[in-house]
Amino acid sequence: MKQTFYPQGQLATPPTRRGPTVVWRYAAVLLLLLFSLSSYAQTRLYWVQSSGTAADDRLSYANLDGSGRVDLAANNTASTFNNPLAVAIDTNNGIIYVGDAAGGTGISSFQLSDGSYIRNIIPSSGAAINAIQVVGNRIYWVQSSNTPADDRLSYANLDGSGRVDLAAGNSSTTFINPQSLYVDVATSTIYVGDGAGAGTTGLSRFPINGGTGTN
């Protein structure tokens, strides 16, 4: 079973497979982000994990020393996930967003308080949701697939409406297999880490409202 810890509102970087090749992700952000939730009396660490066993695919949290583990959601169903890859915490609205692997549920929302399923906000299009970040009233994500046109940097409102694809396709000014992102509001810039392989762009930056990427 593989288990990976994720930061609040950002992506961690587990390996993902495309065919037989292992693709390692560029880490654009810290692997761990420790944070306090105002509605709770303690500091917690949240993560998602996936495996070949459905019951071990989980959304969980624990205290920073690993004690007090709670599994908020598990198993492979239409109201959970098939192979969770990314998690983002929206503390303002008390919601957890989980990004699923290709062929899964896309991006779904859960109650921060008890992990109960709310709804699917971005349906799966056959692409893997590799990174998600909540910024204000928007959710940003990158996704990858075996179809270049479905490799995208996108955002939508927190309910999934108003989707905008900021960048797509495989080129020297976008990416070939986007794996991570970080939205820097202060500089109106989005950083995207690309996967390994021929033509990879490494770490690139994009205007927050769309435009040509710069390596």
Protein Blocks (a to p, Z undefined) as FASTA:
>chain_A
ZZddddehiacdddddehjbdcddddfbdfbdcdddfkbcbdcdddddddfbfklgccdd
ddfkopaiacfbgcjdfklcfbdfbdcddfknopacddddehilopadddfklopafbdf
bdcehiacfbdcdehjaccdddddfbfklgccddddfkopaiacfbgcjdfklcfbdfbd
cddfknopacddddedehiahjadddfkbpaddZZ
